[in-house]
């Protein structure tokens, strides 16, 4: 279904002649099927930059998995990766938020004992158990980076988040975090979940960067790790059909054949 100009202008606060900031999630928002950013989406982003506005990338991906799928110029934009765990400016870390080491050791011990598929990410490396999983193969294919030989290496250096790839363990970890300073971000579309430090999220990440008034920030996302962006920012645009995000998103872009047309029209309306 095509978005009408009237709906866009009714639902969003669009203030003319002001410098705006556009916050983009990647997977399921402007990147699809794990493939590099399509040229047509890049053209829209370049239009935003050409009009003098700011772009922030806010993704649950690691920096390692962010760089290979985006044009080189995107790596120079302010970016929030690991869902808020790492804030990058000009390709260098500005701030980092690690899982408390005592919790990290407890969780890794449990995951290893129960032979659960997981991915632990630090800034310079990552680790997963020696179990076959498509995600582990994709990391090497996309980034070319091999995992750390031992999980102990990351326990020393610090981990930003743990991605648990089997959501049958979700209830167990929901109980686990109740007495600890941790939060779970459930990936609705992929049926897996992140465990992260409490109060670390994409909105907390972008808040560490220079921002305009909230009415001049436009946030685009599709999953639970975009929730705080949708809650905090009045101009929030959701892709897909995530039930919790629907409570806050001002506009929804459906996953259908009109997706890109609607996205491009929406950006054009904001830029006018």
VEXNURO-845553 format. One record per residue: residue in three letters; x, y, z of N, C-alpha, C in turn. Coordinates in steps of 0.2 Angstrom, whole numbers, padded with zeros to 4 digits. Example, Ala and Ser with C-alpha at 12.3 -4.5 7.8 and 13.67 -1.06 7.14 Angstrom:
<pts>
> ALA  0066  -0028  0039  0062  -0022  0039  0066  -0016  0039
> SER  0064  -0011  0035  0068  -0005  0036  0064  0000  0039
</pts>
This chain:
<pts>
> UNK  0004  -0006  0000  0000  0000  0000  0004  0006  0000
> UNK  0003  0011  -0004  0007  0017  -0005  0005  0022  0001
> UNK  0010  0025  0004  0009  0030  0009  0007  0037  0005
> UNK  0002  0040  0008  0000  0046  0005  0004  0052  0008
> UNK  0005  0057  0004  0008  0063  0007  0004  0066  0013
> UNK  -0002  0066  0012  -0006  0068  0018  -0005  0065  0024
> UNK  -0004  0058  0024  -0003  0054  0030  0004  0056  0033
> UNK  0009  0056  0028  0016  0058  0031  0016  0064  0034
> UNK  0013  0069  0032  0013  0076  0035  0008  0076  0041
> UNK  0003  0072  0041  -0001  0072  0047  0002  0069  0053
> UNK  0006  0063  0052  0009  0059  0057  0016  0062  0059
> UNK  0020  0065  0055  0026  0067  0057  0027  0075  0058
> UNK  0031  0076  0062  0033  0084  0063  0039  0085  0059
> UNK  0037  0089  0053  0042  0091  0048  0043  0098  0048
> UNK  0048  0101  0051  0049  0108  0052  0054  0110  0046
> UNK  0051  0115  0042  0055  0117  0036  0061  0120  0038
> UNK  0066  0120  0033  0072  0124  0034  0076  0123  0041
> UNK  0076  0117  0043  0080  0115  0049  0085  0109  0047
> UNK  0090  0109  0050  0095  0103  0049  0092  0097  0053
> UNK  0092  0091  0050  0089  0086  0053  0094  0080  0053
> UNK  0092  0075  0058  0096  0069  0059  0092  0063  0057
> UNK  0094  0059  0053  0091  0053  0051  0094  0047  0054
> UNK  0091  0043  0058  0094  0037  0062  0091  0031  0058
> UNK  0096  0027  0056  0094  0021  0052  0096  0014  0055
> UNK  0092  0010  0057  0094  0003  0058  0096  0000  0051
> UNK  0099  -0006  0051  0101  -0009  0045  0096  -0015  0043
> UNK  0097  -0021  0046  0094  -0027  0044  0086  -0026  0045
> UNK  0083  -0027  0039  0076  -0027  0039  0073  -0020  0038
> UNK  0078  -0015  0038  0076  -0008  0037  0078  -0005  0030
> UNK  0085  -0005  0030  0088  -0003  0023  0092  -0008  0020
> UNK  0094  -0013  0024  0098  -0019  0022  0094  -0025  0022
> UNK  0094  -0030  0017  0090  -0035  0017  0094  -0042  0015
> UNK  0092  -0047  0018  0094  -0054  0017  0102  -0054  0018
> UNK  0105  -0050  0023  0112  -0050  0024  0116  -0048  0018
> UNK  0113  -0045  0013  0117  -0043  0007  0119  -0035  0008
> UNK  0124  -0033  0005  0126  -0026  0005  0121  -0021  0003
> UNK  0121  -0015  0006  0116  -0010  0004  0115  -0009  -0003
> UNK  0109  -0010  -0005  0107  -0009  -0013  0109  -0002  -0015
> UNK  0110  -0001  -0021  0112  0005  -0024  0106  0010  -0023
> UNK  0100  0008  -0024  0094  0012  -0024  0093  0015  -0017
> UNK  0095  0011  -0012  0095  0014  -0005  0100  0019  -0004
> UNK  0106  0017  -0006  0112  0022  -0006  0110  0029  -0009
> UNK  0107  0029  -0014  0105  0035  -0018  0101  0039  -0013
> UNK  0096  0036  -0009  0092  0040  -0005  0096  0043  0001
> UNK  0101  0039  0004  0105  0041  0009  0110  0047  0007
> UNK  0112  0046  0000  0116  0052  -0002  0112  0058  -0003
> UNK  0106  0057  -0005  0101  0063  -0006  0101  0067  0001
> UNK  0100  0063  0006  0100  0066  0013  0106  0070  0014
> UNK  0112  0067  0013  0118  0070  0014  0119  0077  0010
> UNK  0117  0076  0004  0118  0082  -0001  0113  0088  0001
> UNK  0108  0086  0005  0103  0091  0007  0106  0095  0013
> UNK  0112  0092  0016  0115  0095  0022  0112  0092  0029
> UNK  0110  0086  0028  0107  0083  0035  0112  0078  0037
> UNK  0111  0076  0043  0115  0071  0046  0112  0064  0046
> UNK  0117  0059  0045  0114  0052  0046  0118  0048  0051
> UNK  0114  0044  0055  0117  0040  0061  0115  0033  0059
> UNK  0120  0028  0059  0118  0021  0058  0117  0018  0065
> UNK  0112  0015  0067  0111  0012  0073  0109  0005  0072
> UNK  0113  0000  0074  0112  -0007  0072  0114  -0012  0077
> UNK  0111  -0017  0078  0114  -0023  0082  0120  -0026  0080
> UNK  0122  -0025  0074  0128  -0028  0071  0134  -0026  0074
> UNK  0139  -0030  0074  0146  -0028  0076  0149  -0023  0071
> UNK  0154  -0019  0073  0157  -0015  0068  0160  -0019  0062
> UNK  0163  -0025  0064  0165  -0030  0060  0161  -0032  0054
> UNK  0154  -0033  0056  0149  -0035  0051  0146  -0029  0048
> UNK  0147  -0023  0051  0144  -0017  0048  0148  -0015  0042
> UNK  0154  -0014  0042  0158  -0011  0037  0158  -0015  0030
> UNK  0158  -0021  0030  0158  -0025  0023  0152  -0024  0019
> UNK  0146  -0022  0023  0140  -0022  0019  0138  -0015  0017
> UNK  0141  -0010  0019  0140  -0003  0018  0145  0000  0014
> UNK  0143  0005  0010  0148  0009  0006  0153  0012  0011
> UNK  0159  0013  0008  0165  0016  0013  0163  0022  0016
> UNK  0159  0027  0013  0157  0033  0016  0153  0033  0022
> UNK  0149  0027  0022  0145  0026  0028  0149  0025  0035
> UNK  0155  0022  0034  0159  0021  0040  0162  0027  0043
> UNK  0161  0033  0039  0163  0039  0042  0157  0043  0045
> UNK  0151  0040  0045  0146  0043  0048  0146  0041  0056
> UNK  0143  0045  0060  0142  0043  0067  0138  0036  0067
> UNK  0140  0031  0071  0137  0025  0071  0136  0022  0078
> UNK  0131  0019  0079  0130  0015  0085  0129  0008  0084
> UNK  0134  0004  0086  0134  -0004  0084  0133  -0008  0091
> UNK  0132  -0014  0090  0131  -0019  0095  0125  -0016  0099
> UNK  0120  -0013  0096  0114  -0011  0099  0114  -0006  0104
> UNK  0120  -0002  0104  0122  0003  0109  0128  0002  0113
> UNK  0131  -0004  0112  0137  -0006  0116  0143  -0002  0114
> UNK  0143  0000  0108  0149  0004  0105  0147  0010  0101
> UNK  0149  0016  0102  0148  0022  0098  0154  0024  0094
> UNK  0153  0024  0087  0159  0025  0083  0158  0032  0080
> UNK  0164  0036  0080  0164  0043  0076  0170  0043  0072
> UNK  0169  0044  0066  0175  0044  0061  0178  0038  0061
> UNK  0175  0032  0062  0178  0026  0062  0182  0024  0068
> UNK  0181  0028  0073  0185  0026  0079  0180  0026  0085
> UNK  0182  0022  0090  0177  0021  0096  0177  0028  0100
> UNK  0171  0030  0101  0170  0036  0106  0168  0034  0113
> UNK  0164  0028  0113  0162  0026  0120  0160  0018  0119
> UNK  0161  0015  0125  0160  0008  0125  0157  0006  0131
> UNK  0152  0001  0131  0149  -0002  0137  0149  -0009  0136
> UNK  0152  -0012  0141  0153  -0020  0141  0149  -0023  0146
> UNK  0147  -0029  0145  0144  -0033  0150  0148  -0034  0156
> UNK  0145  -0034  0162  0149  -0035  0168  0152  -0042  0168
> UNK  0159  -0042  0170  0163  -0048  0169  0160  -0054  0173
> UNK  0158  -0052  0179  0155  -0058  0183  0149  -0061  0180
> UNK  0145  -0057  0177  0139  -0060  0174  0141  -0064  0167
> UNK  0146  -0061  0164  0148  -0064  0158  0151  -0071  0159
> UNK  0155  -0072  0164  0158  -0078  0166  0152  -0083  0168
> UNK  0147  -0081  0171  0142  -0085  0173  0138  -0088  0167
> UNK  0136  -0083  0163  0132  -0085  0157  0136  -0089  0152
> UNK  0143  -0088  0151  0147  -0092  0146  0147  -0099  0149
> UNK  0148  -0100  0156  0149  -0106  0159  0142  -0110  0158
> UNK  0137  -0107  0159  0130  -0110  0158  0129  -0112  0150
> UNK  0131  -0108  0146  0130  -0109  0139  0134  -0115  0136
> UNK  0140  -0115  0139  0145  -0120  0137  0143  -0127  0140
> UNK  0141  -0127  0146  0138  -0134  0149  0132  -0136  0146
> UNK  0128  -0132  0143  0122  -0135  0140  0122  -0135  0132
> UNK  0128  -0133  0130  0130  -0134  0122  0124  -0130  0118
> UNK  0124  -0124  0121  0119  -0119  0117  0123  -0115  0112
> UNK  0120  -0114  0106  0123  -0109  0101  0123  -0102  0104
> UNK  0128  -0099  0104  0129  -0092  0106  0134  -0088  0102
> UNK  0134  -0082  0102  0139  -0078  0099  0141  -0072  0104
> UNK  0147  -0072  0106  0150  -0067  0111  0154  -0062  0107
> UNK  0153  -0056  0107  0156  -0051  0103  0160  -0046  0107
> UNK  0166  -0045  0106  0170  -0039  0108  0172  -0035  0102
> UNK  0176  -0029  0104  0177  -0025  0098  0182  -0028  0093
> UNK  0187  -0031  0096  0192  -0034  0091  0191  -0041  0089
> UNK  0187  -0044  0092  0186  -0051  0091  0179  -0054  0093
> UNK  0178  -0060  0091  0172  -0063  0093  0173  -0071  0095
> UNK  0168  -0074  0098  0169  -0081  0099  0162  -0084  0099
> UNK  0162  -0090  0096  0156  -0095  0097  0159  -0102  0098
> UNK  0154  -0106  0100  0156  -0113  0101  0157  -0117  0095
> UNK  0161  -0122  0095  0162  -0126  0089  0156  -0130  0087
> UNK  0151  -0127  0085  0144  -0130  0083  0142  -0127  0076
> UNK  0140  -0131  0072  0138  -0128  0065  0132  -0124  0066
> UNK  0133  -0118  0063  0127  -0113  0062  0128  -0109  0057
> UNK  0123  -0107  0053  0124  -0103  0047  0126  -0096  0049
> UNK  0125  -0093  0055  0127  -0087  0056  0135  -0087  0057
> UNK  0138  -0092  0060  0145  -0092  0060  0148  -0092  0054
> UNK  0146  -0096  0049  0148  -0096  0042  0148  -0089  0039
> UNK  0142  -0086  0040  0141  -0079  0037  0146  -0074  0039
> UNK  0148  -0074  0046  0153  -0070  0048  0159  -0070  0045
> UNK  0162  -0076  0044  0168  -0077  0040  0167  -0075  0033
> UNK  0161  -0077  0030  0160  -0075  0023  0160  -0067  0022
> UNK  0157  -0064  0026  0156  -0057  0025  0162  -0053  0027
> UNK  0165  -0054  0033  0170  -0050  0036  0177  -0053  0035
> UNK  0177  -0060  0034  0184  -0063  0033  0187  -0064  0039
> UNK  0184  -0062  0045  0188  -0062  0052  0186  -0069  0055
> UNK  0191  -0072  0057  0191  -0079  0061  0189  -0077  0068
> UNK  0186  -0082  0071  0184  -0081  0079  0191  -0082  0083
> UNK  0190  -0079  0089  0195  -0080  0094  0196  -0088  0095
> UNK  0202  -0090  0097  0203  -0097  0098  0200  -0100  0104
> UNK  0200  -0095  0109  0197  -0097  0116  0192  -0091  0118
> UNK  0187  -0093  0122  0182  -0088  0124  0186  -0084  0130
> UNK  0191  -0087  0133  0194  -0083  0138  0197  -0077  0136
> UNK  0199  -0077  0129  0202  -0071  0127  0197  -0065  0127
> UNK  0191  -0066  0126  0186  -0061  0126  0184  -0059  0133
> UNK  0184  -0064  0137  0182  -0063  0145  0187  -0058  0148
> UNK  0194  -0058  0145  0199  -0053  0148  0197  -0047  0145
> UNK  0196  -0046  0138  0195  -0040  0134  0189  -0037  0135
> UNK  0183  -0041  0137  0177  -0038  0138  0172  -0039  0132
> UNK  0166  -0041  0133  0161  -0042  0128  0155  -0037  0128
> UNK  0153  -0035  0123  0147  -0030  0122  0141  -0033  0123
> UNK  0140  -0039  0120  0133  -0043  0121  0134  -0050  0119
> UNK  0129  -0054  0122  0129  -0061  0120  0123  -0062  0116
> UNK  0123  -0065  0110  0118  -0067  0105  0117  -0074  0106
> UNK  0111  -0076  0109  0109  -0083  0110  0104  -0085  0105
> UNK  0106  -0090  0101  0103  -0092  0095  0097  -0097  0095
> UNK  0096  -0099  0101  0090  -0104  0103  0085  -0101  0108
> UNK  0080  -0098  0105  0075  -0095  0109  0071  -0099  0114
> UNK  0072  -0106  0114  0070  -0110  0119  0072  -0109  0126
> UNK  0078  -0105  0126  0081  -0103  0133  0079  -0096  0135
> UNK  0074  -0093  0131  0073  -0086  0133  0070  -0086  0140
> UNK  0065  -0090  0142  0062  -0090  0148  0067  -0090  0154
> UNK  0072  -0095  0153  0077  -0096  0158  0081  -0089  0159
> UNK  0083  -0086  0154  0087  -0080  0154  0083  -0074  0156
> UNK  0077  -0074  0155  0072  -0069  0158  0072  -0069  0165
> UNK  0072  -0075  0168  0073  -0076  0175  0080  -0074  0178
> UNK  0085  -0076  0174  0092  -0074  0176  0093  -0067  0177
> UNK  0090  -0063  0172  0092  -0056  0172  0088  -0052  0177
> UNK  0083  -0055  0180  0079  -0051  0185  0083  -0048  0191
> UNK  0088  -0051  0193  0092  -0049  0199  0098  -0046  0197
> UNK  0099  -0045  0190  0106  -0043  0188  0104  -0037  0183
> UNK  0110  -0033  0182  0109  -0026  0178  0110  -0028  0171
> UNK  0105  -0032  0168  0106  -0034  0161  0099  -0033  0158
> UNK  0099  -0033  0152  0092  -0033  0148  0093  -0037  0142
> UNK  0087  -0040  0140  0086  -0044  0134  0083  -0040  0128
> UNK  0086  -0041  0123  0083  -0039  0116  0081  -0045  0112
> UNK  0074  -0046  0111  0072  -0052  0107  0071  -0050  0100
> UNK  0074  -0054  0096  0074  -0053  0088  0068  -0056  0086
> UNK  0063  -0053  0085  0056  -0056  0083  0056  -0060  0076
> UNK  0060  -0057  0072  0060  -0060  0065  0065  -0066  0065
> UNK  0070  -0066  0069  0075  -0072  0068  0074  -0077  0074
> UNK  0070  -0075  0079  0069  -0080  0085  0075  -0081  0089
> UNK  0079  -0076  0090  0085  -0076  0094  0085  -0070  0099
> UNK  0090  -0070  0103  0090  -0064  0108  0097  -0062  0110
> UNK  0097  -0055  0111  0104  -0053  0114  0103  -0052  0122
> UNK  0108  -0053  0125  0109  -0051  0132  0114  -0045  0133
> UNK  0112  -0039  0135  0116  -0033  0135  0116  -0030  0142
> UNK  0121  -0025  0143  0120  -0022  0150  0114  -0018  0150
> UNK  0111  -0017  0156  0105  -0013  0157  0106  -0006  0155
> UNK  0101  -0003  0152  0101  0004  0150  0106  0006  0144
> UNK  0108  0000  0141  0112  0001  0135  0107  -0001  0129
> UNK  0106  0004  0125  0102  0003  0119  0103  0008  0114
> UNK  0100  0008  0108  0102  0012  0103  0100  0019  0104
> UNK  0095  0021  0108  0094  0028  0110  0099  0030  0115
> UNK  0101  0026  0119  0106  0029  0124  0113  0030  0120
> UNK  0114  0026  0115  0120  0026  0110  0120  0033  0107
> UNK  0114  0034  0103  0114  0041  0099  0114  0047  0104
> UNK  0112  0046  0110  0112  0052  0115  0119  0054  0117
> UNK  0124  0050  0115  0131  0051  0117  0134  0055  0111
> UNK  0130  0057  0106  0132  0061  0100  0128  0067  0100
> UNK  0131  0072  0096  0127  0079  0096  0121  0078  0092
> UNK  0115  0080  0095  0109  0079  0092  0105  0085  0092
> UNK  0101  0086  0087  0096  0092  0086  0090  0091  0091
> UNK  0086  0095  0091  0079  0094  0095  0076  0088  0092
> UNK  0073  0085  0097  0070  0078  0095  0065  0079  0089
> UNK  0062  0084  0088  0057  0085  0083  0061  0085  0076
> UNK  0067  0086  0076  0071  0086  0070  0075  0079  0069
> UNK  0073  0074  0073  0076  0067  0072  0071  0063  0070
> UNK  0073  0059  0064  0069  0054  0061  0072  0047  0062
> UNK  0068  0042  0065  0071  0036  0067  0068  0030  0063
> UNK  0072  0026  0060  0069  0021  0056  0071  0014  0059
> UNK  0067  0009  0060  0069  0003  0063  0063  -0002  0062
> UNK  0065  -0009  0064  0060  -0014  0063  0059  -0019  0068
> UNK  0064  -0019  0074  0064  -0024  0078  0064  -0022  0086
> UNK  0064  -0026  0090  0064  -0024  0097  0070  -0020  0100
> UNK  0076  -0021  0096  0081  -0016  0098  0081  -0009  0096
> UNK  0075  -0008  0092  0073  -0001  0090  0068  0002  0095
> UNK  0066  -0002  0100  0060  0001  0104  0062  0007  0107
> UNK  0067  0008  0111  0069  0015  0114  0069  0021  0109
> UNK  0071  0019  0103  0071  0025  0098  0064  0027  0097
> UNK  0060  0022  0096  0052  0023  0095  0049  0027  0100
> UNK  0051  0024  0106  0048  0027  0112  0050  0035  0114
> UNK  0056  0036  0112  0059  0043  0114  0058  0048  0109
> UNK  0058  0046  0102  0058  0051  0097  0051  0051  0094
> UNK  0048  0057  0093  0042  0058  0090  0041  0056  0083
> UNK  0046  0056  0079  0046  0055  0072  0049  0048  0071
> UNK  0045  0043  0072  0048  0036  0072  0044  0032  0066
> UNK  0048  0029  0062  0045  0025  0056  0047  0018  0057
> UNK  0042  0013  0057  0043  0006  0058  0042  0002  0051
> UNK  0047  -0002  0050  0046  -0007  0044  0044  -0013  0047
> UNK  0039  -0016  0043  0036  -0023  0045  0030  -0023  0050
> UNK  0030  -0028  0055  0024  -0028  0059  0026  -0030  0066
> UNK  0031  -0028  0069  0032  -0029  0076  0027  -0026  0080
> UNK  0024  -0030  0084  0018  -0028  0088  0020  -0023  0093
> UNK  0025  -0023  0097  0027  -0019  0102  0029  -0012  0099
> UNK  0033  -0012  0093  0034  -0006  0090  0028  -0002  0088
> UNK  0023  -0006  0086  0017  -0002  0083  0014  0002  0088
> UNK  0015  0001  0094  0012  0006  0099  0015  0013  0099
> UNK  0021  0013  0096  0025  0020  0096  0026  0023  0089
> UNK  0027  0019  0084  0028  0021  0077  0023  0025  0075
> UNK  0025  0031  0072  0020  0036  0069  0018  0033  0062
> UNK  0023  0030  0058  0021  0028  0052  0024  0021  0051
> UNK  0021  0016  0047  0023  0010  0046  0024  0008  0039
> UNK  0029  0006  0037  0031  0004  0030  0030  -0004  0030
> UNK  0026  -0006  0026  0025  -0013  0025  0030  -0017  0021
> UNK  0031  -0023  0023  0036  -0027  0019  0032  -0030  0013
> UNK  0031  -0026  0008  0028  -0028  0001  0031  -0025  -0004
> UNK  0029  -0025  -0010  0032  -0023  -0016  0033  -0015  -0017
> UNK  0029  -0012  -0012  0029  -0004  -0012  0034  -0002  -0007
> UNK  0038  -0006  -0004  0042  -0004  0002  0047  0001  0000
> UNK  0051  0000  -0006  0056  0006  -0007  0053  0012  -0010
> UNK  0047  0011  -0014  0044  0017  -0016  0041  0021  -0010
> UNK  0039  0018  -0005  0036  0022  0001  0042  0025  0005
> UNK  0047  0021  0005  0053  0024  0009  0056  0030  0005
> UNK  0057  0030  -0001  0059  0035  -0005  0055  0041  -0005
> UNK  0048  0040  -0005  0043  0046  -0005  0043  0049  0002
> UNK  0044  0045  0007  0044  0047  0014  0050  0052  0015
> UNK  0056  0050  0013  0062  0054  0014  0061  0060  0010
> UNK  0058  0060  0004  0057  0066  0000  0053  0071  0003
> UNK  0048  0068  0006  0043  0073  0010  0046  0076  0016
> UNK  0051  0073  0019  0054  0076  0025  0059  0081  0022
> UNK  0062  0080  0017  0068  0084  0014  0065  0091  0011
> UNK  0058  0090  0009  0055  0096  0006  0055  0102  0011
</pts>
